């Protein structure tokens, strides 16, 4: 319950342990951050009135910039969106055709994938193959599908002279970068498989 456990789960643009965890884990795994960078950022985070805050503006900015980079290159990337789309279409078809059941969705991923792979259903087979090799390009005039993904950006809180302020309130450049990114992402993606 995010209303009772603010440190564990909270709404964007706030930080929470879940968000910090997947950010560091994914960005280190994909070589977008180093372990020493993570350690440095962790050492500059603290708890203040059940919120995660940074002790300095520089660390808050580094975290927010890296988080936005993760959204752009991983979580909200057009290719990732295309893969979600292909796999979701395969799952919907498999459910509709009784190849899998809703109960299967709560089993082990490998078992569901195996059922899909063995189905020999043309759309499912095509989509599973495309997931392995898919490449996409953005083209608003000639596209296979349109998708609008969740925008994941944070606006960390920073301790400044005993007060807690949003980074965007003390860093005009950061605020503009965030706004430009949000506007671009709100347009969504018109994607063509190539």
TIVO-2410 file (N, C-alpha, C; in nm, 3 decimals):
# residues 194
REC num residu      c1      c2      c3 atome chaine
REC   1      X   0.085  -0.118   0.000     N      A
REC   1      X   0.000   0.000   0.000    CA      A
REC   1      X   0.089   0.124   0.000     C      A
REC   2      X   0.092   0.193  -0.114     N      A
REC   2      X   0.183   0.307  -0.125    CA      A
REC   2      X   0.145   0.425  -0.036     C      A
REC   3      X   0.022   0.427   0.014     N      A
REC   3      X  -0.017   0.535   0.104    CA      A
REC   3      X   0.038   0.513   0.245     C      A
REC   4      X   0.066   0.389   0.280     N      A
REC   4      X   0.120   0.359   0.412    CA      A
REC   4      X   0.271   0.344   0.410     C      A
REC   5      X   0.326   0.306   0.294     N      A
REC   5      X   0.470   0.278   0.285    CA      A
REC   5      X   0.533   0.364   0.176     C      A
REC   6      X   0.543   0.493   0.202     N      A
REC   6      X   0.591   0.589   0.102    CA      A
REC   6      X   0.732   0.558   0.053     C      A
REC   7      X   0.816   0.509   0.141     N      A
REC   7      X   0.953   0.480   0.100    CA      A
REC   7      X   0.960   0.365   0.001     C      A
REC   8      X   0.871   0.270   0.013     N      A
REC   8      X   0.872   0.153  -0.074    CA      A
REC   8      X   0.812   0.183  -0.211     C      A
REC   9      X   0.699   0.252  -0.213     N      A
REC   9      X   0.627   0.277  -0.337    CA      A
REC   9      X   0.562   0.414  -0.331     C      A
REC  10      X   0.584   0.496  -0.433     N      A
REC  10      X   0.520   0.627  -0.441    CA      A
REC  10      X   0.503   0.666  -0.586     C      A
REC  11      X   0.419   0.764  -0.610     N      A
REC  11      X   0.391   0.809  -0.746    CA      A
REC  11      X   0.507   0.891  -0.801     C      A
REC  12      X   0.522   0.886  -0.934     N      A
REC  12      X   0.616   0.975  -1.000    CA      A
REC  12      X   0.570   1.118  -0.978     C      A
REC  13      X   0.656   1.213  -0.964     N      A
REC  13      X   0.799   1.214  -0.989    CA      A
REC  13      X   0.885   1.183  -0.867     C      A
REC  14      X   0.822   1.136  -0.757     N      A
REC  14      X   0.898   1.109  -0.635    CA      A
REC  14      X   0.983   0.983  -0.649     C      A
REC  15      X   1.084   0.976  -0.565     N      A
REC  15      X   1.166   0.856  -0.557    CA      A
REC  15      X   1.104   0.762  -0.454     C      A
REC  16      X   1.124   0.632  -0.476     N      A
REC  16      X   1.086   0.530  -0.380    CA      A
REC  16      X   1.187   0.417  -0.396     C      A
REC  17      X   1.188   0.326  -0.302     N      A
REC  17      X   1.288   0.219  -0.306    CA      A
REC  17      X   1.274   0.133  -0.430     C      A
REC  18      X   1.152   0.104  -0.472     N      A
REC  18      X   1.131   0.025  -0.592    CA      A
REC  18      X   1.193   0.094  -0.714     C      A
REC  19      X   1.166   0.222  -0.727     N      A
REC  19      X   1.216   0.299  -0.842    CA      A
REC  19      X   1.369   0.310  -0.839     C      A
REC  20      X   1.425   0.335  -0.722     N      A
REC  20      X   1.571   0.343  -0.708    CA      A
REC  20      X   1.633   0.209  -0.741     C      A
REC  21      X   1.571   0.102  -0.693     N      A
REC  21      X   1.623  -0.033  -0.717    CA      A
REC  21      X   1.627  -0.066  -0.866     C      A
REC  22      X   1.514  -0.053  -0.936     N      A
REC  22      X   1.517  -0.092  -1.077    CA      A
REC  22      X   1.603   0.002  -1.160     C      A
REC  23      X   1.612   0.127  -1.120     N      A
REC  23      X   1.699   0.219  -1.193    CA      A
REC  23      X   1.844   0.174  -1.183     C      A
REC  24      X   1.891   0.156  -1.062     N      A
REC  24      X   2.031   0.115  -1.045    CA      A
REC  24      X   2.057  -0.021  -1.107     C      A
REC  25      X   1.968  -0.116  -1.084     N      A
REC  25      X   1.989  -0.252  -1.135    CA      A
REC  25      X   1.994  -0.253  -1.288     C      A
REC  26      X   1.898  -0.189  -1.352     N      A
REC  26      X   1.893  -0.189  -1.498    CA      A
REC  26      X   2.007  -0.110  -1.559     C      A
REC  27      X   2.038   0.006  -1.502     N      A
REC  27      X   2.142   0.091  -1.562    CA      A
REC  27      X   2.282   0.033  -1.543     C      A
REC  28      X   2.306  -0.033  -1.431     N      A
REC  28      X   2.435  -0.099  -1.413    CA      A
REC  28      X   2.444  -0.219  -1.507     C      A
REC  29      X   2.338  -0.299  -1.515     N      A
REC  29      X   2.336  -0.417  -1.602    CA      A
REC  29      X   2.360  -0.377  -1.747     C      A
REC  30      X   2.303  -0.267  -1.791     N      A
REC  30      X   2.318  -0.222  -1.930    CA      A
REC  30      X   2.434  -0.125  -1.949     C      A
REC  31      X   2.522  -0.117  -1.851     N      A
REC  31      X   2.646  -0.037  -1.859    CA      A
REC  31      X   2.620   0.112  -1.883     C      A
REC  32      X   2.511   0.162  -1.827     N      A
REC  32      X   2.480   0.304  -1.836    CA      A
REC  32      X   2.522   0.376  -1.708     C      A
REC  33      X   2.553   0.297  -1.606     N      A
REC  33      X   2.605   0.349  -1.479    CA      A
REC  33      X   2.707   0.249  -1.427     C      A
REC  34      X   2.796   0.300  -1.343     N      A
REC  34      X   2.894   0.213  -1.279    CA      A
REC  34      X   2.855   0.190  -1.133     C      A
REC  35      X   2.907   0.085  -1.074     N      A
REC  35      X   2.882   0.059  -0.932    CA      A
REC  35      X   2.933   0.176  -0.846     C      A
REC  36      X   3.051   0.233  -0.874     N      A
REC  36      X   3.094   0.349  -0.795    CA      A
REC  36      X   2.997   0.468  -0.806     C      A
REC  37      X   2.937   0.490  -0.922     N      A
REC  37      X   2.838   0.597  -0.935    CA      A
REC  37      X   2.717   0.569  -0.847     C      A
REC  38      X   2.673   0.444  -0.847     N      A
REC  38      X   2.559   0.405  -0.762    CA      A
REC  38      X   2.593   0.428  -0.616     C      A
REC  39      X   2.711   0.384  -0.575     N      A
REC  39      X   2.752   0.402  -0.436    CA      A
REC  39      X   2.759   0.549  -0.398     C      A
REC  40      X   2.809   0.632  -0.489     N      A
REC  40      X   2.817   0.775  -0.462    CA      A
REC  40      X   2.677   0.835  -0.446     C      A
REC  41      X   2.585   0.795  -0.533     N      A
REC  41      X   2.449   0.848  -0.523    CA      A
REC  41      X   2.380   0.799  -0.395     C      A
REC  42      X   2.397   0.672  -0.364     N      A
REC  42      X   2.336   0.619  -0.241    CA      A
REC  42      X   2.388   0.692  -0.117     C      A
REC  43      X   2.516   0.726  -0.120     N      A
REC  43      X   2.573   0.794  -0.003    CA      A
REC  43      X   2.519   0.937   0.013     C      A
REC  44      X   2.457   0.990  -0.092     N      A
REC  44      X   2.400   1.124  -0.087    CA      A
REC  44      X   2.247   1.125  -0.079     C      A
REC  45      X   2.188   1.008  -0.057     N      A
REC  45      X   2.044   0.996  -0.035    CA      A
REC  45      X   2.019   0.983   0.114     C      A
REC  46      X   1.906   1.038   0.157     N      A
REC  46      X   1.868   1.022   0.296    CA      A
REC  46      X   1.716   1.019   0.306     C      A
REC  47      X   1.667   0.987   0.422     N      A
REC  47      X   1.524   0.985   0.449    CA      A
REC  47      X   1.488   1.114   0.522     C      A
REC  48      X   1.382   1.178   0.474     N      A
REC  48      X   1.335   1.301   0.537    CA      A
REC  48      X   1.183   1.298   0.535     C      A
REC  49      X   1.122   1.288   0.652     N      A
REC  49      X   0.976   1.283   0.664    CA      A
REC  49      X   0.914   1.180   0.569     C      A
REC  50      X   0.964   1.057   0.574     N      A
REC  50      X   0.915   0.945   0.493    CA      A
REC  50      X   0.928   0.967   0.342     C      A
REC  51      X   1.027   1.043   0.304     N      A
REC  51      X   1.057   1.061   0.162    CA      A
REC  51      X   1.206   1.042   0.140     C      A
REC  52      X   1.241   0.996   0.020     N      A
REC  52      X   1.381   0.985  -0.017    CA      A
REC  52      X   1.422   1.119  -0.076     C      A
REC  53      X   1.526   1.178  -0.019     N      A
REC  53      X   1.575   1.307  -0.066    CA      A
REC  53      X   1.727   1.300  -0.086     C      A
REC  54      X   1.777   1.390  -0.167     N      A
REC  54      X   1.921   1.401  -0.187    CA      A
REC  54      X   1.976   1.511  -0.098     C      A
REC  55      X   2.097   1.490  -0.054     N      A
REC  55      X   2.163   1.588   0.033    CA      A
REC  55      X   2.227   1.700  -0.046     C      A
REC  56      X   2.240   1.683  -0.179     N      A
REC  56      X   2.295   1.791  -0.261    CA      A
REC  56      X   2.234   1.789  -0.400     C      A
REC  57      X   2.238   1.902  -0.463     N      A
REC  57      X   2.177   1.922  -0.594    CA      A
REC  57      X   2.248   1.841  -0.703     C      A
REC  58      X   2.379   1.829  -0.695     N      A
REC  58      X   2.456   1.758  -0.799    CA      A
REC  58      X   2.415   1.612  -0.807     C      A
REC  59      X   2.401   1.547  -0.692     N      A
REC  59      X   2.361   1.406  -0.690    CA      A
REC  59      X   2.218   1.390  -0.739     C      A
REC  60      X   2.130   1.481  -0.699     N      A
REC  60      X   1.991   1.475  -0.745    CA      A
REC  60      X   1.986   1.487  -0.896     C      A
REC  61      X   2.065   1.577  -0.951     N      A
REC  61      X   2.067   1.597  -1.097    CA      A
REC  61      X   2.123   1.475  -1.168     C      A
REC  62      X   2.231   1.417  -1.117     N      A
REC  62      X   2.289   1.299  -1.179    CA      A
REC  62      X   2.187   1.184  -1.180     C      A
REC  63      X   2.121   1.162  -1.066     N      A
REC  63      X   2.022   1.055  -1.060    CA      A
REC  63      X   1.909   1.080  -1.160     C      A
REC  64      X   1.854   1.199  -1.161     N      A
REC  64      X   1.742   1.231  -1.249    CA      A
REC  64      X   1.781   1.220  -1.396     C      A
REC  65      X   1.902   1.265  -1.430     N      A
REC  65      X   1.949   1.255  -1.569    CA      A
REC  65      X   1.966   1.108  -1.609     C      A
REC  66      X   2.021   1.028  -1.521     N      A
REC  66      X   2.040   0.885  -1.550    CA      A
REC  66      X   1.905   0.814  -1.559     C      A
REC  67      X   1.813   0.851  -1.473     N      A
REC  67      X   1.680   0.790  -1.476    CA      A
REC  67      X   1.611   0.821  -1.610     C      A
REC  68      X   1.620   0.945  -1.655     N      A
REC  68      X   1.561   0.984  -1.784    CA      A
REC  68      X   1.629   0.907  -1.898     C      A
REC  69      X   1.760   0.889  -1.888     N      A
REC  69      X   1.834   0.812  -1.988    CA      A
REC  69      X   1.782   0.667  -1.990     C      A
REC  70      X   1.756   0.611  -1.873     N      A
REC  70      X   1.700   0.476  -1.866    CA      A
REC  70      X   1.564   0.469  -1.933     C      A
REC  71      X   1.482   0.571  -1.913     N      A
REC  71      X   1.351   0.573  -1.977    CA      A
REC  71      X   1.366   0.581  -2.128     C      A
REC  72      X   1.455   0.667  -2.175     N      A
REC  72      X   1.472   0.687  -2.319    CA      A
REC  72      X   1.533   0.566  -2.387     C      A
REC  73      X   1.628   0.501  -2.322     N      A
REC  73      X   1.702   0.393  -2.387    CA      A
REC  73      X   1.657   0.253  -2.349     C      A
REC  74      X   1.579   0.241  -2.242     N      A
REC  74      X   1.536   0.108  -2.197    CA      A
REC  74      X   1.385   0.099  -2.186     C      A
REC  75      X   1.329   0.154  -2.079     N      A
REC  75      X   1.190   0.129  -2.042    CA      A
REC  75      X   1.090   0.184  -2.142     C      A
REC  76      X   1.119   0.298  -2.202     N      A
REC  76      X   1.024   0.359  -2.296    CA      A
REC  76      X   1.077   0.367  -2.438     C      A
REC  77      X   1.182   0.294  -2.469     N      A
REC  77      X   1.244   0.296  -2.603    CA      A
REC  77      X   1.145   0.240  -2.707     C      A
REC  78      X   1.144   0.295  -2.827     N      A
REC  78      X   1.052   0.245  -2.930    CA      A
REC  78      X   1.065   0.094  -2.957     C      A
REC  79      X   1.186   0.041  -2.958     N      A
REC  79      X   1.201  -0.103  -2.983    CA      A
REC  79      X   1.137  -0.182  -2.869     C      A
REC  80      X   1.159  -0.139  -2.746     N      A
REC  80      X   1.099  -0.208  -2.631    CA      A
REC  80      X   0.947  -0.203  -2.643     C      A
REC  81      X   0.895  -0.090  -2.685     N      A
REC  81      X   0.750  -0.077  -2.705    CA      A
REC  81      X   0.701  -0.173  -2.812     C      A
REC  82      X   0.777  -0.187  -2.919     N      A
REC  82      X   0.739  -0.279  -3.026    CA      A
REC  82      X   0.740  -0.423  -2.977     C      A
REC  83      X   0.839  -0.459  -2.896     N      A
REC  83      X   0.846  -0.595  -2.843    CA      A
REC  83      X   0.726  -0.623  -2.752     C      A
REC  84      X   0.691  -0.526  -2.666     N      A
REC  84      X   0.573  -0.541  -2.581    CA      A
REC  84      X   0.448  -0.562  -2.668     C      A
REC  85      X   0.437  -0.482  -2.772     N      A
REC  85      X   0.322  -0.490  -2.862    CA      A
REC  85      X   0.312  -0.629  -2.925     C      A
REC  86      X   0.422  -0.678  -2.981     N      A
REC  86      X   0.422  -0.809  -3.046    CA      A
REC  86      X   0.386  -0.921  -2.949     C      A
REC  87      X   0.447  -0.917  -2.832     N      A
REC  87      X   0.422  -1.023  -2.735    CA      A
REC  87      X   0.279  -1.014  -2.680     C      A
REC  88      X   0.230  -0.893  -2.659     N      A
REC  88      X   0.092  -0.877  -2.611    CA      A
REC  88      X  -0.008  -0.930  -2.714     C      A
REC  89      X   0.016  -0.904  -2.841     N      A
REC  89      X  -0.072  -0.957  -2.946    CA      A
REC  89      X  -0.069  -1.109  -2.948     C      A
REC  90      X   0.048  -1.168  -2.929     N      A
REC  90      X   0.060  -1.314  -2.923    CA      A
REC  90      X  -0.018  -1.368  -2.803     C      A
REC  91      X  -0.004  -1.304  -2.688     N      A
REC  91      X  -0.075  -1.348  -2.567    CA      A
REC  91      X  -0.226  -1.335  -2.584     C      A
REC  92      X  -0.272  -1.222  -2.638     N      A
REC  92      X  -0.416  -1.203  -2.657    CA      A
REC  92      X  -0.473  -1.309  -2.751     C      A
REC  93      X  -0.401  -1.336  -2.858     N      A
REC  93      X  -0.446  -1.438  -2.953    CA      A
REC  93      X  -0.450  -1.575  -2.886     C      A
REC  94      X  -0.346  -1.606  -2.810     N      A
REC  94      X  -0.341  -1.736  -2.742    CA      A
REC  94      X  -0.454  -1.750  -2.641     C      A
REC  95      X  -0.488  -1.644  -2.571     N      A
REC  95      X  -0.601  -1.649  -2.478    CA      A
REC  95      X  -0.733  -1.668  -2.553     C      A
REC  96      X  -0.752  -1.592  -2.659     N      A
REC  96      X  -0.875  -1.599  -2.737    CA      A
REC  96      X  -0.893  -1.736  -2.801     C      A
REC  97      X  -0.785  -1.796  -2.846     N      A
REC  97      X  -0.788  -1.926  -2.914    CA      A
REC  97      X  -0.776  -2.043  -2.816     C      A
REC  98      X  -0.779  -2.014  -2.685     N      A
REC  98      X  -0.768  -2.116  -2.580    CA      A
REC  98      X  -0.639  -2.198  -2.587     C      A
REC  99      X  -0.533  -2.135  -2.633     N      A
REC  99      X  -0.401  -2.199  -2.634    CA      A
REC  99      X  -0.341  -2.189  -2.494     C      A
REC 100      X  -0.371  -2.079  -2.428     N      A
REC 100      X  -0.335  -2.062  -2.287    CA      A
REC 100      X  -0.460  -2.015  -2.213     C      A
REC 101      X  -0.455  -2.025  -2.081     N      A
REC 101      X  -0.565  -1.978  -1.998    CA      A
REC 101      X  -0.516  -1.861  -1.912     C      A
REC 102      X  -0.609  -1.792  -1.849     N      A
REC 102      X  -0.570  -1.685  -1.757    CA      A
REC 102      X  -0.484  -1.741  -1.644     C      A
REC 103      X  -0.514  -1.862  -1.603     N      A
REC 103      X  -0.435  -1.926  -1.498    CA      A
REC 103      X  -0.288  -1.940  -1.541     C      A
REC 104      X  -0.266  -1.969  -1.669     N      A
REC 104      X  -0.129  -1.982  -1.721    CA      A
REC 104      X  -0.049  -1.854  -1.702     C      A
REC 105      X  -0.117  -1.739  -1.707     N      A
REC 105      X  -0.047  -1.611  -1.694    CA      A
REC 105      X   0.016  -1.593  -1.556     C      A
REC 106      X  -0.029  -1.674  -1.461     N      A
REC 106      X   0.026  -1.666  -1.326    CA      A
REC 106      X   0.120  -1.782  -1.297     C      A
REC 107      X   0.159  -1.852  -1.402     N      A
REC 107      X   0.255  -1.961  -1.386    CA      A
REC 107      X   0.395  -1.910  -1.423     C      A
REC 108      X   0.483  -1.999  -1.456     N      A
REC 108      X   0.621  -1.965  -1.489    CA      A
REC 108      X   0.629  -1.917  -1.635     C      A
REC 109      X   0.703  -1.809  -1.659     N      A
REC 109      X   0.714  -1.750  -1.793    CA      A
REC 109      X   0.751  -1.853  -1.898     C      A
REC 110      X   0.847  -1.939  -1.866     N      A
REC 110      X   0.896  -2.037  -1.963    CA      A
REC 110      X   0.784  -2.132  -2.007     C      A
REC 111      X   0.694  -2.168  -1.915     N      A
REC 111      X   0.584  -2.259  -1.950    CA      A
REC 111      X   0.487  -2.191  -2.047     C      A
REC 112      X   0.458  -2.065  -2.022     N      A
REC 112      X   0.369  -1.991  -2.112    CA      A
REC 112      X   0.435  -1.978  -2.249     C      A
REC 113      X   0.560  -1.941  -2.251     N      A
REC 113      X   0.631  -1.925  -2.379    CA      A
REC 113      X   0.632  -2.057  -2.456     C      A
REC 114      X   0.655  -2.165  -2.386     N      A
REC 114      X   0.658  -2.297  -2.451    CA      A
REC 114      X   0.524  -2.330  -2.515     C      A
REC 115      X   0.415  -2.300  -2.446     N      A
REC 115      X   0.282  -2.323  -2.502    CA      A
REC 115      X   0.261  -2.238  -2.627     C      A
REC 116      X   0.307  -2.113  -2.621     N      A
REC 116      X   0.294  -2.027  -2.738    CA      A
REC 116      X   0.377  -2.081  -2.854     C      A
REC 117      X   0.499  -2.118  -2.825     N      A
REC 117      X   0.590  -2.166  -2.930    CA      A
REC 117      X   0.539  -2.295  -2.994     C      A
REC 118      X   0.476  -2.380  -2.918     N      A
REC 118      X   0.427  -2.508  -2.970    CA      A
REC 118      X   0.290  -2.498  -3.036     C      A
REC 119      X   0.227  -2.382  -3.028     N      A
REC 119      X   0.089  -2.367  -3.076    CA      A
REC 119      X   0.076  -2.382  -3.227     C      A
REC 120      X   0.176  -2.347  -3.301     N      A
REC 120      X   0.175  -2.346  -3.448    CA      A
REC 120      X   0.068  -2.253  -3.504     C      A
REC 121      X   0.020  -2.160  -3.422     N      A
REC 121      X  -0.075  -2.059  -3.470    CA      A
REC 121      X   0.004  -1.958  -3.552     C      A
REC 122      X  -0.040  -1.926  -3.673     N      A
REC 122      X   0.040  -1.839  -3.762    CA      A
REC 122      X   0.079  -1.703  -3.701     C      A
REC 123      X  -0.017  -1.633  -3.640     N      A
REC 123      X   0.014  -1.501  -3.584    CA      A
REC 123      X   0.109  -1.513  -3.465     C      A
REC 124      X   0.084  -1.610  -3.380     N      A
REC 124      X   0.169  -1.628  -3.263    CA      A
REC 124      X   0.310  -1.664  -3.306     C      A
REC 125      X   0.323  -1.757  -3.399     N      A
REC 125      X   0.455  -1.797  -3.449    CA      A
REC 125      X   0.528  -1.679  -3.512     C      A
REC 126      X   0.457  -1.602  -3.594     N      A
REC 126      X   0.516  -1.483  -3.658    CA      A
REC 126      X   0.563  -1.382  -3.554     C      A
REC 127      X   0.478  -1.353  -3.455     N      A
REC 127      X   0.514  -1.253  -3.355    CA      A
REC 127      X   0.630  -1.299  -3.267     C      A
REC 128      X   0.632  -1.426  -3.230     N      A
REC 128      X   0.744  -1.475  -3.149    CA      A
REC 128      X   0.874  -1.467  -3.227     C      A
REC 129      X   0.870  -1.496  -3.355     N      A
REC 129      X   0.991  -1.484  -3.438    CA      A
REC 129      X   1.033  -1.339  -3.450     C      A
REC 130      X   0.937  -1.250  -3.467     N      A
REC 130      X   0.970  -1.107  -3.478    CA      A
REC 130      X   1.029  -1.053  -3.349     C      A
REC 131      X   0.984  -1.103  -3.234     N      A
REC 131      X   1.038  -1.058  -3.105    CA      A
REC 131      X   1.189  -1.083  -3.101     C      A
REC 132      X   1.233  -1.191  -3.162     N      A
REC 132      X   1.375  -1.227  -3.161    CA      A
REC 132      X   1.458  -1.138  -3.253     C      A
REC 133      X   1.396  -1.084  -3.359     N      A
REC 133      X   1.474  -1.013  -3.461    CA      A
REC 133      X   1.423  -0.873  -3.493     C      A
REC 134      X   1.322  -0.825  -3.421     N      A
REC 134      X   1.254  -0.701  -3.457    CA      A
REC 134      X   1.347  -0.581  -3.459     C      A
REC 135      X   1.326  -0.500  -3.560     N      A
REC 135      X   1.386  -0.368  -3.571    CA      A
REC 135      X   1.274  -0.275  -3.613     C      A
REC 136      X   1.277  -0.154  -3.560     N      A
REC 136      X   1.172  -0.058  -3.593    CA      A
REC 136      X   1.232   0.077  -3.629     C      A
REC 137      X   1.151   0.153  -3.701     N      A
REC 137      X   1.186   0.293  -3.725    CA      A
REC 137      X   1.061   0.375  -3.700     C      A
REC 138      X   1.083   0.499  -3.660     N      A
REC 138      X   0.971   0.589  -3.638    CA      A
REC 138      X   0.935   0.655  -3.771     C      A
REC 139      X   0.806   0.648  -3.806     N      A
REC 139      X   0.759   0.709  -3.930    CA      A
REC 139      X   0.610   0.742  -3.917     C      A
REC 140      X   0.577   0.869  -3.892     N      A
REC 140      X   0.436   0.905  -3.873    CA      A
REC 140      X   0.351   0.896  -3.999     C      A
REC 141      X   0.412   0.877  -4.116     N      A
REC 141      X   0.334   0.869  -4.240    CA      A
REC 141      X   0.317   0.725  -4.289     C      A
REC 142      X   0.404   0.636  -4.248     N      A
REC 142      X   0.397   0.495  -4.290    CA      A
REC 142      X   0.436   0.409  -4.170     C      A
REC 143      X   0.335   0.361  -4.098     N      A
REC 143      X   0.363   0.290  -3.973    CA      A
REC 143      X   0.275   0.166  -3.961     C      A
REC 144      X   0.324   0.070  -3.882     N      A
REC 144      X   0.248  -0.052  -3.855    CA      A
REC 144      X   0.160  -0.037  -3.731     C      A
REC 145      X   0.205   0.043  -3.635     N      A
REC 145      X   0.124   0.067  -3.516    CA      A
REC 145      X   0.170   0.193  -3.446     C      A
REC 146      X   0.079   0.246  -3.367     N      A
REC 146      X   0.106   0.364  -3.285    CA      A
REC 146      X   0.102   0.318  -3.140     C      A
REC 147      X   0.197   0.365  -3.061     N      A
REC 147      X   0.198   0.330  -2.920    CA      A
REC 147      X   0.242   0.450  -2.838     C      A
REC 148      X   0.177   0.465  -2.726     N      A
REC 148      X   0.212   0.572  -2.632    CA      A
REC 148      X   0.248   0.503  -2.501     C      A
REC 149      X   0.369   0.519  -2.458     N      A
REC 149      X   0.415   0.448  -2.339    CA      A
REC 149      X   0.418   0.541  -2.218     C      A
REC 150      X   0.422   0.480  -2.102     N      A
REC 150      X   0.433   0.555  -1.977    CA      A
REC 150      X   0.563   0.635  -1.978     C      A
REC 151      X   0.554   0.759  -1.936     N      A
REC 151      X   0.673   0.845  -1.927    CA      A
REC 151      X   0.726   0.833  -1.785     C      A
REC 152      X   0.850   0.786  -1.775     N      A
REC 152      X   0.911   0.768  -1.643    CA      A
REC 152      X   1.023   0.871  -1.625     C      A
REC 153      X   0.990   0.979  -1.559     N      A
REC 153      X   1.093   1.076  -1.521    CA      A
REC 153      X   1.071   1.113  -1.375     C      A
REC 154      X   1.180   1.142  -1.309     N      A
REC 154      X   1.173   1.178  -1.167    CA      A
REC 154      X   1.216   1.324  -1.150     C      A
REC 155      X   1.168   1.382  -1.044     N      A
REC 155      X   1.205   1.518  -1.006    CA      A
REC 155      X   1.239   1.511  -0.857     C      A
REC 156      X   1.362   1.471  -0.826     N      A
REC 156      X   1.399   1.443  -0.687    CA      A
REC 156      X   1.386   1.563  -0.595     C      A
REC 157      X   1.366   1.529  -0.470     N      A
REC 157      X   1.368   1.630  -0.364    CA      A
REC 157      X   1.512   1.648  -0.318     C      A
REC 158      X   1.546   1.773  -0.284     N      A
REC 158      X   1.682   1.807  -0.243    CA      A
REC 158      X   1.675   1.889  -0.114     C      A
REC 159      X   1.763   1.855  -0.020     N      A
REC 159      X   1.775   1.934   0.103    CA      A
REC 159      X   1.858   2.059   0.071     C      A
REC 160      X   1.797   2.174   0.094     N      A
REC 160      X   1.866   2.301   0.068    CA      A
REC 160      X   1.844   2.390   0.189     C      A
REC 161      X   1.950   2.409   0.268     N      A
REC 161      X   1.942   2.496   0.385    CA      A
REC 161      X   1.831   2.459   0.481     C      A
REC 162      X   1.810   2.331   0.504     N      A
REC 162      X   1.707   2.285   0.596    CA      A
REC 162      X   1.570   2.269   0.535     C      A
REC 163      X   1.551   2.316   0.413     N      A
REC 163      X   1.423   2.300   0.342    CA      A
REC 163      X   1.436   2.190   0.237     C      A
REC 164      X   1.324   2.132   0.199     N      A
REC 164      X   1.322   2.031   0.093    CA      A
REC 164      X   1.256   2.092  -0.029     C      A
REC 165      X   1.330   2.094  -0.139     N      A
REC 165      X   1.280   2.154  -0.263    CA      A
REC 165      X   1.294   2.054  -0.378     C      A
REC 166      X   1.207   2.065  -0.476     N      A
REC 166      X   1.219   1.985  -0.598    CA      A
REC 166      X   1.338   2.037  -0.678     C      A
REC 167      X   1.407   1.944  -0.741     N      A
REC 167      X   1.520   1.981  -0.825    CA      A
REC 167      X   1.477   2.080  -0.933     C      A
REC 168      X   1.360   2.059  -0.990     N      A
REC 168      X   1.312   2.149  -1.097    CA      A
REC 168      X   1.287   2.291  -1.049     C      A
REC 169      X   1.274   2.310  -0.919     N      A
REC 169      X   1.254   2.445  -0.865    CA      A
REC 169      X   1.384   2.520  -0.844     C      A
REC 170      X   1.495   2.447  -0.845     N      A
REC 170      X   1.624   2.513  -0.821    CA      A
REC 170      X   1.721   2.498  -0.938     C      A
REC 171      X   1.678   2.429  -1.044     N      A
REC 171      X   1.764   2.406  -1.160    CA      A
REC 171      X   1.681   2.429  -1.286     C      A
REC 172      X   1.689   2.551  -1.341     N      A
REC 172      X   1.609   2.587  -1.458    CA      A
REC 172      X   1.643   2.502  -1.580     C      A
REC 173      X   1.770   2.472  -1.599     N      A
REC 173      X   1.810   2.390  -1.713    CA      A
REC 173      X   1.748   2.251  -1.703     C      A
REC 174      X   1.752   2.192  -1.585     N      A
REC 174      X   1.691   2.061  -1.563    CA      A
REC 174      X   1.542   2.066  -1.592     C      A
REC 175      X   1.474   2.168  -1.542     N      A
REC 175      X   1.330   2.181  -1.564    CA      A
REC 175      X   1.298   2.185  -1.713     C      A
REC 176      X   1.377   2.259  -1.792     N      A
REC 176      X   1.353   2.269  -1.936    CA      A
REC 176      X   1.378   2.136  -2.006     C      A
REC 177      X   1.485   2.067  -1.969     N      A
REC 177      X   1.516   1.936  -2.029    CA      A
REC 177      X   1.402   1.838  -2.001     C      A
REC 178      X   1.353   1.837  -1.877     N      A
REC 178      X   1.244   1.747  -1.841    CA      A
REC 178      X   1.118   1.779  -1.922     C      A
REC 179      X   1.086   1.907  -1.934     N      A
REC 179      X   0.966   1.947  -2.007    CA      A
REC 179      X   0.976   1.911  -2.155     C      A
REC 180      X   1.092   1.936  -2.215     N      A
REC 180      X   1.113   1.900  -2.356    CA      A
REC 180      X   1.097   1.749  -2.375     C      A
REC 181      X   1.155   1.672  -2.285     N      A
REC 181      X   1.147   1.526  -2.294    CA      A
REC 181      X   1.001   1.480  -2.279     C      A
REC 182      X   0.931   1.535  -2.183     N      A
REC 182      X   0.791   1.497  -2.160    CA      A
REC 182      X   0.706   1.527  -2.284     C      A
REC 183      X   0.726   1.645  -2.343     N      A
REC 183      X   0.648   1.681  -2.463    CA      A
REC 183      X   0.676   1.586  -2.578     C      A
REC 184      X   0.804   1.553  -2.600     N      A
REC 184      X   0.840   1.460  -2.708    CA      A
REC 184      X   0.777   1.324  -2.685     C      A
REC 185      X   0.784   1.274  -2.564     N      A
REC 185      X   0.732   1.141  -2.533    CA      A
REC 185      X   0.579   1.137  -2.535     C      A
REC 186      X   0.513   1.247  -2.503     N      A
REC 186      X   0.366   1.249  -2.504    CA      A
REC 186      X   0.311   1.232  -2.645     C      A
REC 187      X   0.392   1.260  -2.745     N      A
REC 187      X   0.349   1.241  -2.883    CA      A
REC 187      X   0.333   1.094  -2.917     C      A
REC 188      X   0.400   1.006  -2.845     N      A
REC 188      X   0.394   0.864  -2.874    CA      A
REC 188      X   0.482   0.829  -2.993     C      A
REC 189      X   0.474   0.703  -3.033     N      A
REC 189      X   0.558   0.652  -3.141    CA      A
REC 189      X   0.472   0.593  -3.253     C      A
REC 190      X   0.500   0.634  -3.376     N      A
REC 190      X   0.445   0.571  -3.495    CA      A
REC 190      X   0.555   0.481  -3.548     C      A
REC 191      X   0.537   0.350  -3.530     N      A
REC 191      X   0.647   0.258  -3.556    CA      A
REC 191      X   0.620   0.166  -3.675     C      A
REC 192      X   0.724   0.148  -3.752     N      A
REC 192      X   0.722   0.060  -3.870    CA      A
REC 192      X   0.827  -0.048  -3.847     C      A
REC 193      X   0.787  -0.175  -3.863     N      A
REC 193      X   0.884  -0.284  -3.857    CA      A
REC 193      X   0.966  -0.283  -3.984     C      A
REC 194      X   1.096  -0.297  -3.969     N      A
REC 194      X   1.186  -0.299  -4.087    CA      A
REC 194      X   1.262  -0.430  -4.093     C      A
***
